[in-house]
C-alpha cells in the first residue's frame, strides 16, 4: 500500500481534535499530575510529623537534617538553591522565620507546611510541562512499535539511560519509557529514527528525524556525522491538549518546519516534513490541510486518532 496523507485524511475536518479527545487528554494529565504529586504530599506529611512537637520557629534552626526543606519553604527552587551562596541560604531561612512563621504564632508548623507545598507545587507545574511532551512521545512510540511488530519488521531501540542499542525482545513491554531512537531495515535500506536531536543544518532541535543509514552508536562511542542528503523525513510532535494553546503549538511547529525546508533547500535538498499534534483547532486544521494539498507539508495526523497515527507510522517505516 502506498501510504500518503490521503490514506487517513479526506479533509481538514479529519484533523480537528474532538471534545472527547480533549476531555480524555485533560483526565490523563490530571492522573499523571496526581501520581507525581503523591511523593511531595508524603514528604510534607513526614516534615510535619518531624517538627510537630516544636514550641517555636527558632527551634527549626537546630535541626540540620531539615535544612533543605526549610530552604524550599523559603521559596527557593532546587535550581535556585544550587546557585546561591551559604550566607544567602541562611538569610532566606531567617526571613522565612521572622516574616512568616513567627507571626503565625502557634500555627507556625502549618504555615511552614503550606509554604513548602506551594513551592513543591510550582516545581510540579514545571515538571508537567515536560510530561506533556513525554506522554506524546510515548503515545507515538507505542504506535510505531505496534506497527513495526505487525509488519514483522525486526528493530533495535536506543536505551536513553545506558545509551546503547538493544534488539527488541518479546519481554520488552515498556521500552518506550526510556527510548531515544529506533533502527530497522526497509528492504535493503537502513533506517534510523531519532528523537529530540539537533540538526547542524538547521541548528535547532527537531522532535523526530528519520535518517537513511545505520546511525547506531554504543555507550562510549561518538555520534556519527550525518550528511545532509541522508535525512529522509523530519517532523514536529506537539502533545499539548489545551485548545487555548493549539494555535501557538502550530505556530511553533510551522516555524520549525519552514526553517527545515529553507535550510535544506539552500543545500539543494528536500527531505519530507510532517506534523503530529494533539490539539488541532478548526482554523489550524484548515491551514495544515492547505499545506498538505500544496506540497508544503508531506504528512500530518491528529495524535488522538489511532488510525491516523498508525497510517503515519506505516508511512515512516516504508519511506
ZAVO-383300 format. One record per residue (C-alpha): x, y, z. Coordinates in nm, 4 decimals. Layout:
DODREN       px       py       pz
DODREN        X        Y        Z
...
//
This chain:
DODREN       px       py       pz
DODREN   0.0000   0.0000   0.0000
DODREN   0.1269   0.3468  -0.0884
DODREN   0.0855   0.5446   0.2328
DODREN   0.0323   0.9209   0.1997
DODREN  -0.1703   1.1710   0.3994
DODREN  -0.4734   1.0769   0.1895
DODREN  -0.4524   0.7254   0.3307
DODREN  -0.6062   0.8606   0.6525
DODREN  -0.7337   1.2130   0.5738
DODREN  -1.0140   1.3167   0.3423
DODREN  -1.0422   1.6797   0.4533
DODREN  -0.9284   1.9229   0.7224
DODREN  -1.2231   1.8052   0.9351
DODREN  -1.0444   1.4764   1.0000
DODREN  -0.7575   1.6633   1.1652
DODREN  -0.9712   1.8512   1.4163
DODREN  -0.9472   1.7441   1.7804
DODREN  -1.2804   1.6299   1.9198
DODREN  -1.4241   1.7258   2.2586
DODREN  -1.3900   1.3623   2.3695
DODREN  -1.0181   1.3692   2.2929
DODREN  -0.9721   1.6967   2.4820
DODREN  -1.1541   1.5543   2.7824
DODREN  -0.9518   1.2308   2.7759
DODREN  -0.6282   1.4306   2.7430
DODREN  -0.7034   1.6512   3.0423
DODREN  -0.8022   1.3466   3.2505
DODREN  -0.4784   1.1684   3.1593
DODREN  -0.2751   1.4746   3.2565
DODREN  -0.4660   1.5089   3.5847
DODREN  -0.3964   1.1455   3.6707
DODREN  -0.0278   1.1895   3.5911
DODREN  -0.0123   1.5089   3.7977
DODREN  -0.1708   1.3373   4.0980
DODREN   0.0675   1.0464   4.0593
DODREN   0.3677   1.2785   4.0617
DODREN   0.2264   1.4894   4.3456
DODREN   0.1899   1.1926   4.5820
DODREN   0.5602   1.1759   4.6885
DODREN   0.5572   1.5530   4.7514
DODREN   0.2493   1.5267   4.9742
DODREN   0.4092   1.2398   5.1654
DODREN   0.7270   1.4441   5.2135
DODREN   0.5205   1.7303   5.3536
DODREN   0.3453   1.4912   5.5938
DODREN   0.6812   1.3482   5.7032
DODREN   0.8149   1.7001   5.7585
DODREN   0.5103   1.7945   5.9657
DODREN   0.5488   1.4808   6.1767
DODREN   0.9136   1.5618   6.2403
DODREN   0.8569   1.9208   6.3578
DODREN   0.5105   1.8926   6.5114
DODREN   0.6376   1.8917   6.8715
DODREN   0.8487   2.2080   6.8391
DODREN   0.7373   2.5009   7.0521
DODREN   0.8713   2.7871   6.8418
DODREN   1.0035   2.8511   6.4899
DODREN   1.3516   2.9313   6.6138
DODREN   1.3935   2.5659   6.7161
DODREN   1.3876   2.4748   6.3478
DODREN   1.7423   2.6086   6.3156
DODREN   1.8696   2.3328   6.5418
DODREN   1.7515   2.0617   6.3042
DODREN   2.0241   2.0381   6.0404
DODREN   1.8551   1.7420   5.8730
DODREN   1.5635   1.9591   5.7518
DODREN   1.7870   2.2390   5.6212
DODREN   1.6948   2.1720   5.2564
DODREN   1.3244   2.1536   5.3418
DODREN   1.3481   2.4942   5.5125
DODREN   1.5110   2.6375   5.2015
DODREN   1.2229   2.5009   4.9949
DODREN   0.9647   2.6526   5.2310
DODREN   1.1577   2.9805   5.1984
DODREN   1.0511   2.9902   4.8348
DODREN   1.3699   2.8589   4.6734
DODREN   1.3579   2.6000   4.3964
DODREN   1.6241   2.3289   4.3743
DODREN   1.7751   2.5157   4.0800
DODREN   1.7918   2.8414   4.2777
DODREN   1.9451   2.6652   4.5780
DODREN   2.2260   2.5372   4.3587
DODREN   2.3207   2.8909   4.2556
DODREN   2.3194   3.0598   4.5976
DODREN   2.5981   3.1101   4.8494
DODREN   2.5604   2.9686   5.2010
DODREN   2.5011   3.3115   5.3547
DODREN   2.2183   3.3781   5.1100
DODREN   2.0554   3.0494   5.2019
DODREN   2.0791   3.1322   5.5727
DODREN   1.9237   3.4730   5.5079
DODREN   1.6355   3.3098   5.3191
DODREN   1.5582   3.0810   5.6142
DODREN   1.5859   3.3668   5.8642
DODREN   1.3426   3.5746   5.6560
DODREN   1.1004   3.2812   5.6465
DODREN   1.1069   3.2528   6.0245
DODREN   1.0921   3.6251   6.1047
DODREN   0.8366   3.7380   5.8468
DODREN   0.6049   3.4384   5.8170
DODREN   0.6490   3.1688   6.0814
DODREN   0.6774   3.3816   6.3942
DODREN   0.3729   3.5965   6.3018
DODREN   0.1746   3.2707   6.2604
DODREN   0.2174   3.2056   6.6338
DODREN   0.1139   2.8567   6.7459
DODREN   0.0218   2.7676   6.3861
DODREN   0.3774   2.8129   6.2562
DODREN   0.4072   2.4420   6.1679
DODREN   0.1043   2.4595   5.9379
DODREN   0.2372   2.7810   5.7873
DODREN   0.5679   2.6116   5.7117
DODREN   0.3988   2.3100   5.5521
DODREN   0.1705   2.5288   5.3375
DODREN   0.4683   2.7229   5.2039
DODREN   0.6669   2.4048   5.1463
DODREN   0.3830   2.2623   4.9381
DODREN   0.3390   2.5867   4.7431
DODREN   0.6978   2.5719   4.6204
DODREN   0.6757   2.1993   4.5511
DODREN   0.3552   2.2620   4.3551
DODREN   0.5298   2.5213   4.1413
DODREN   0.8038   2.2680   4.0726
DODREN   0.5383   2.0125   3.9771
DODREN   0.3906   2.2605   3.7284
DODREN   0.7281   2.2820   3.5566
DODREN   0.7551   1.9035   3.5512
DODREN   0.4117   1.8713   3.3949
DODREN   0.5087   2.0936   3.1023
DODREN   0.7794   1.8389   3.0249
DODREN   0.5468   1.5470   3.0988
DODREN   0.3041   1.6603   2.8255
DODREN   0.5797   1.6196   2.5677
DODREN   0.6875   1.2906   2.7223
DODREN   0.3346   1.1468   2.7097
DODREN   0.3059   1.2455   2.3430
DODREN   0.6362   1.0712   2.2664
DODREN   0.5232   0.7573   2.4484
DODREN   0.1966   0.7507   2.2548
DODREN   0.3795   0.7878   1.9237
DODREN   0.6411   0.5260   2.0164
DODREN   0.3784   0.2721   2.1170
DODREN   0.2063   0.3158   1.7819
DODREN   0.5402   0.2856   1.5998
DODREN   0.6415  -0.0302   1.7903
DODREN   0.3000  -0.1841   1.7236
DODREN   0.3305  -0.1002   1.3535
DODREN   0.6816  -0.2459   1.3303
DODREN   0.5641  -0.5636   1.5045
DODREN   0.2545  -0.6068   1.2885
DODREN   0.4662  -0.5576   0.9752
DODREN   0.7107  -0.8182   1.1120
DODREN   0.9971  -0.5686   1.0978
DODREN   1.2907  -0.6511   1.3223
DODREN   1.4161  -0.3446   1.5060
DODREN   1.6596  -0.2112   1.7647
DODREN   1.5900   0.0637   2.0168
DODREN   1.8238   0.3171   2.1767
DODREN   1.8229   0.2979   2.5575
DODREN   1.8275   0.6611   2.6760
DODREN   1.9723   0.5635   3.0164
DODREN   2.2563   0.3320   2.9098
DODREN   2.2811   0.4911   2.5641
DODREN   2.3239   0.1552   2.3968
DODREN   2.1223  -0.0081   2.1190
DODREN   1.9283  -0.3187   2.2159
DODREN   1.7474  -0.5672   1.9969
DODREN   1.3726  -0.5837   2.0511
DODREN   1.2633  -0.8862   2.2548
DODREN   0.9185  -1.0163   2.3460
DODREN   0.9646  -0.9196   2.7115
DODREN   1.0413  -0.5557   2.6263
DODREN   0.6991  -0.4238   2.7192
DODREN   0.7897  -0.0708   2.8255
DODREN   1.0811   0.0224   2.6029
DODREN   0.9078   0.3451   2.5000
DODREN   0.9519   0.4867   2.8521
DODREN   1.3293   0.5164   2.8042
DODREN   1.3883   0.5222   2.4303
DODREN   1.5714   0.7852   2.2260
DODREN   1.5585   0.6171   1.8869
DODREN   1.4802   0.3156   1.6699
DODREN   1.6650   0.1294   1.3947
DODREN   1.5176  -0.1048   1.1334
DODREN   1.5656  -0.2091   0.7707
DODREN   1.3301  -0.1230   0.4870
DODREN   1.4243  -0.3902   0.2370
DODREN   1.7996  -0.3491   0.1951
DODREN   1.7921   0.0080   0.3264
DODREN   1.8959   0.1009   0.6808
DODREN   1.6655   0.3376   0.8695
DODREN   1.7396   0.5225   1.1936
DODREN   1.4749   0.7302   1.3717
DODREN   1.5997   0.9679   1.6398
DODREN   1.4041   1.1749   1.8915
DODREN   1.4840   1.5297   2.0003
DODREN   1.8093   1.5767   1.8155
DODREN   1.9818   1.8910   1.6949
DODREN   2.0491   1.9283   1.3232
DODREN   2.3614   2.1164   1.2190
DODREN   2.1900   2.2324   0.9007
DODREN   1.9031   2.3871   1.0956
DODREN   2.0928   2.4476   1.4239
DODREN   1.7712   2.3687   1.6106
DODREN   1.6262   2.0734   1.7980
DODREN   1.3892   1.8598   1.5902
DODREN   1.1360   1.6242   1.7518
DODREN   1.1518   1.3360   1.5008
DODREN   1.4284   1.2642   1.2493
DODREN   1.4291   0.9717   1.0047
DODREN   1.7702   0.9019   0.8508
DODREN   1.8843   0.6850   0.5615
DODREN   2.1597   0.4753   0.7148
DODREN   2.2724   0.2820   1.0187
DODREN   2.3494   0.5518   1.2737
DODREN   2.3604   0.3314   1.5801
DODREN   2.6215   0.4161   1.8399
DODREN   2.7338   0.2454   2.1592
DODREN   2.7545   0.3897   2.5104
DODREN   3.1143   0.5024   2.4742
DODREN   3.1056   0.5914   2.1092
DODREN   3.0590   0.9281   1.9435
DODREN   2.7674   1.0233   1.7257
DODREN   2.8392   0.9689   1.3615
DODREN   2.8375   1.2752   1.1404
DODREN   2.5262   1.2770   0.9239
DODREN   2.5437   1.4137   0.5706
DODREN   2.2564   1.6393   0.4651
DODREN   2.1411   1.4054   0.1892
DODREN   2.0850   1.1260   0.4418
DODREN   1.7823   1.2934   0.6014
DODREN   1.4604   1.1345   0.4782
DODREN   1.1927   1.2977   0.6929
DODREN   1.1743   1.5462   0.9787
DODREN   0.8718   1.6020   1.1967
DODREN   0.7271   1.8018   1.4827
DODREN   0.5306   1.6339   1.7621
DODREN   0.3109   1.8530   1.9854
DODREN   0.1320   1.6833   2.2756
DODREN  -0.0429   1.9763   2.4441
DODREN  -0.4171   1.9090   2.4597
DODREN  -0.5398   2.2515   2.5741
DODREN  -0.7421   2.4053   2.2854
DODREN  -0.6385   2.7512   2.4031
DODREN  -0.2767   2.6725   2.3185
DODREN  -0.3405   2.4869   1.9936
DODREN  -0.2616   2.7747   1.7588
DODREN   0.0557   2.8571   1.9500
DODREN   0.1749   2.4954   1.9218
DODREN   0.1116   2.5034   1.5476
DODREN   0.2919   2.8368   1.5032
DODREN   0.5963   2.6936   1.6824
DODREN   0.5851   2.3746   1.4769
DODREN   0.5189   2.5601   1.1497
DODREN   0.8181   2.7890   1.2116
DODREN   1.0387   2.4870   1.2787
DODREN   0.9190   2.3014   0.9684
DODREN   0.9534   2.6128   0.7498
DODREN   1.3067   2.6600   0.8822
DODREN   1.3848   2.2988   0.7923
DODREN   1.2582   2.3434   0.4364
DODREN   1.4526   2.6669   0.3885
DODREN   1.7773   2.5348   0.5356
DODREN   1.7740   2.2151   0.3308
DODREN   1.6680   2.3952   0.0130
DODREN   1.9843   2.6056   0.0405
DODREN   2.1741   2.2754   0.0200
DODREN   1.9617   2.1645  -0.2781
DODREN   1.7977   1.9010  -0.0590
DODREN   1.4305   1.8328   0.0013
DODREN   1.3565   1.5916   0.2894
DODREN   0.9935   1.5212   0.3726
DODREN   0.8285   1.7048   0.6627
DODREN   0.5362   1.6015   0.8807
DODREN   0.3351   1.7196   1.1802
DODREN   0.1634   1.5275   1.4608
DODREN  -0.0461   1.7273   1.7071
DODREN  -0.2832   1.6513   1.9933
DODREN  -0.4755   1.9794   1.9947
DODREN  -0.5770   2.0859   1.6445
DODREN  -0.8355   2.3640   1.6201
DODREN  -1.0585   2.4288   1.3164
DODREN  -0.8517   2.7091   1.1648
DODREN  -0.5305   2.5207   1.2382
DODREN  -0.6683   2.2055   1.0693
DODREN  -0.7565   2.4085   0.7621
DODREN  -0.4079   2.5560   0.7424
DODREN  -0.2419   2.2150   0.7805
DODREN  -0.4689   2.0693   0.5114
DODREN  -0.3830   2.3523   0.2708
DODREN  -0.0120   2.2895   0.3270
DODREN  -0.0609   1.9200   0.2548
DODREN  -0.2567   1.9945  -0.0615
DODREN   0.0089   2.2407  -0.1807
DODREN   0.3026   2.0054  -0.1073
DODREN   0.4397   2.2351   0.1621
DODREN   0.3911   1.9536   0.4136
DODREN   0.4157   1.5838   0.3303
DODREN   0.2107   1.4238   0.6047
DODREN   0.0157   1.5060   0.9201
DODREN  -0.2190   1.3482   1.1704
DODREN  -0.4029   1.4048   1.4942
DODREN  -0.2217   1.2278   1.7775
DODREN  -0.5564   1.1223   1.9249
DODREN  -0.6685   0.9412   1.6094
DODREN  -0.5317   0.5874   1.6247
DODREN  -0.5985   0.5098   1.2574
DODREN  -0.4272   0.8323   1.1543
DODREN  -0.1296   0.7631   1.3793
DODREN  -0.0898   0.4057   1.2550
DODREN  -0.1066   0.5331   0.8967
DODREN   0.1726   0.7856   0.9577
DODREN   0.3811   0.5139   1.1271
DODREN   0.3321   0.2884   0.8237
DODREN   0.4347   0.5799   0.6023
DODREN   0.7540   0.6301   0.8059
DODREN   0.8675   0.2679   0.8117
DODREN   0.8094   0.2384   0.4379
DODREN   0.9932   0.5572   0.3341
//
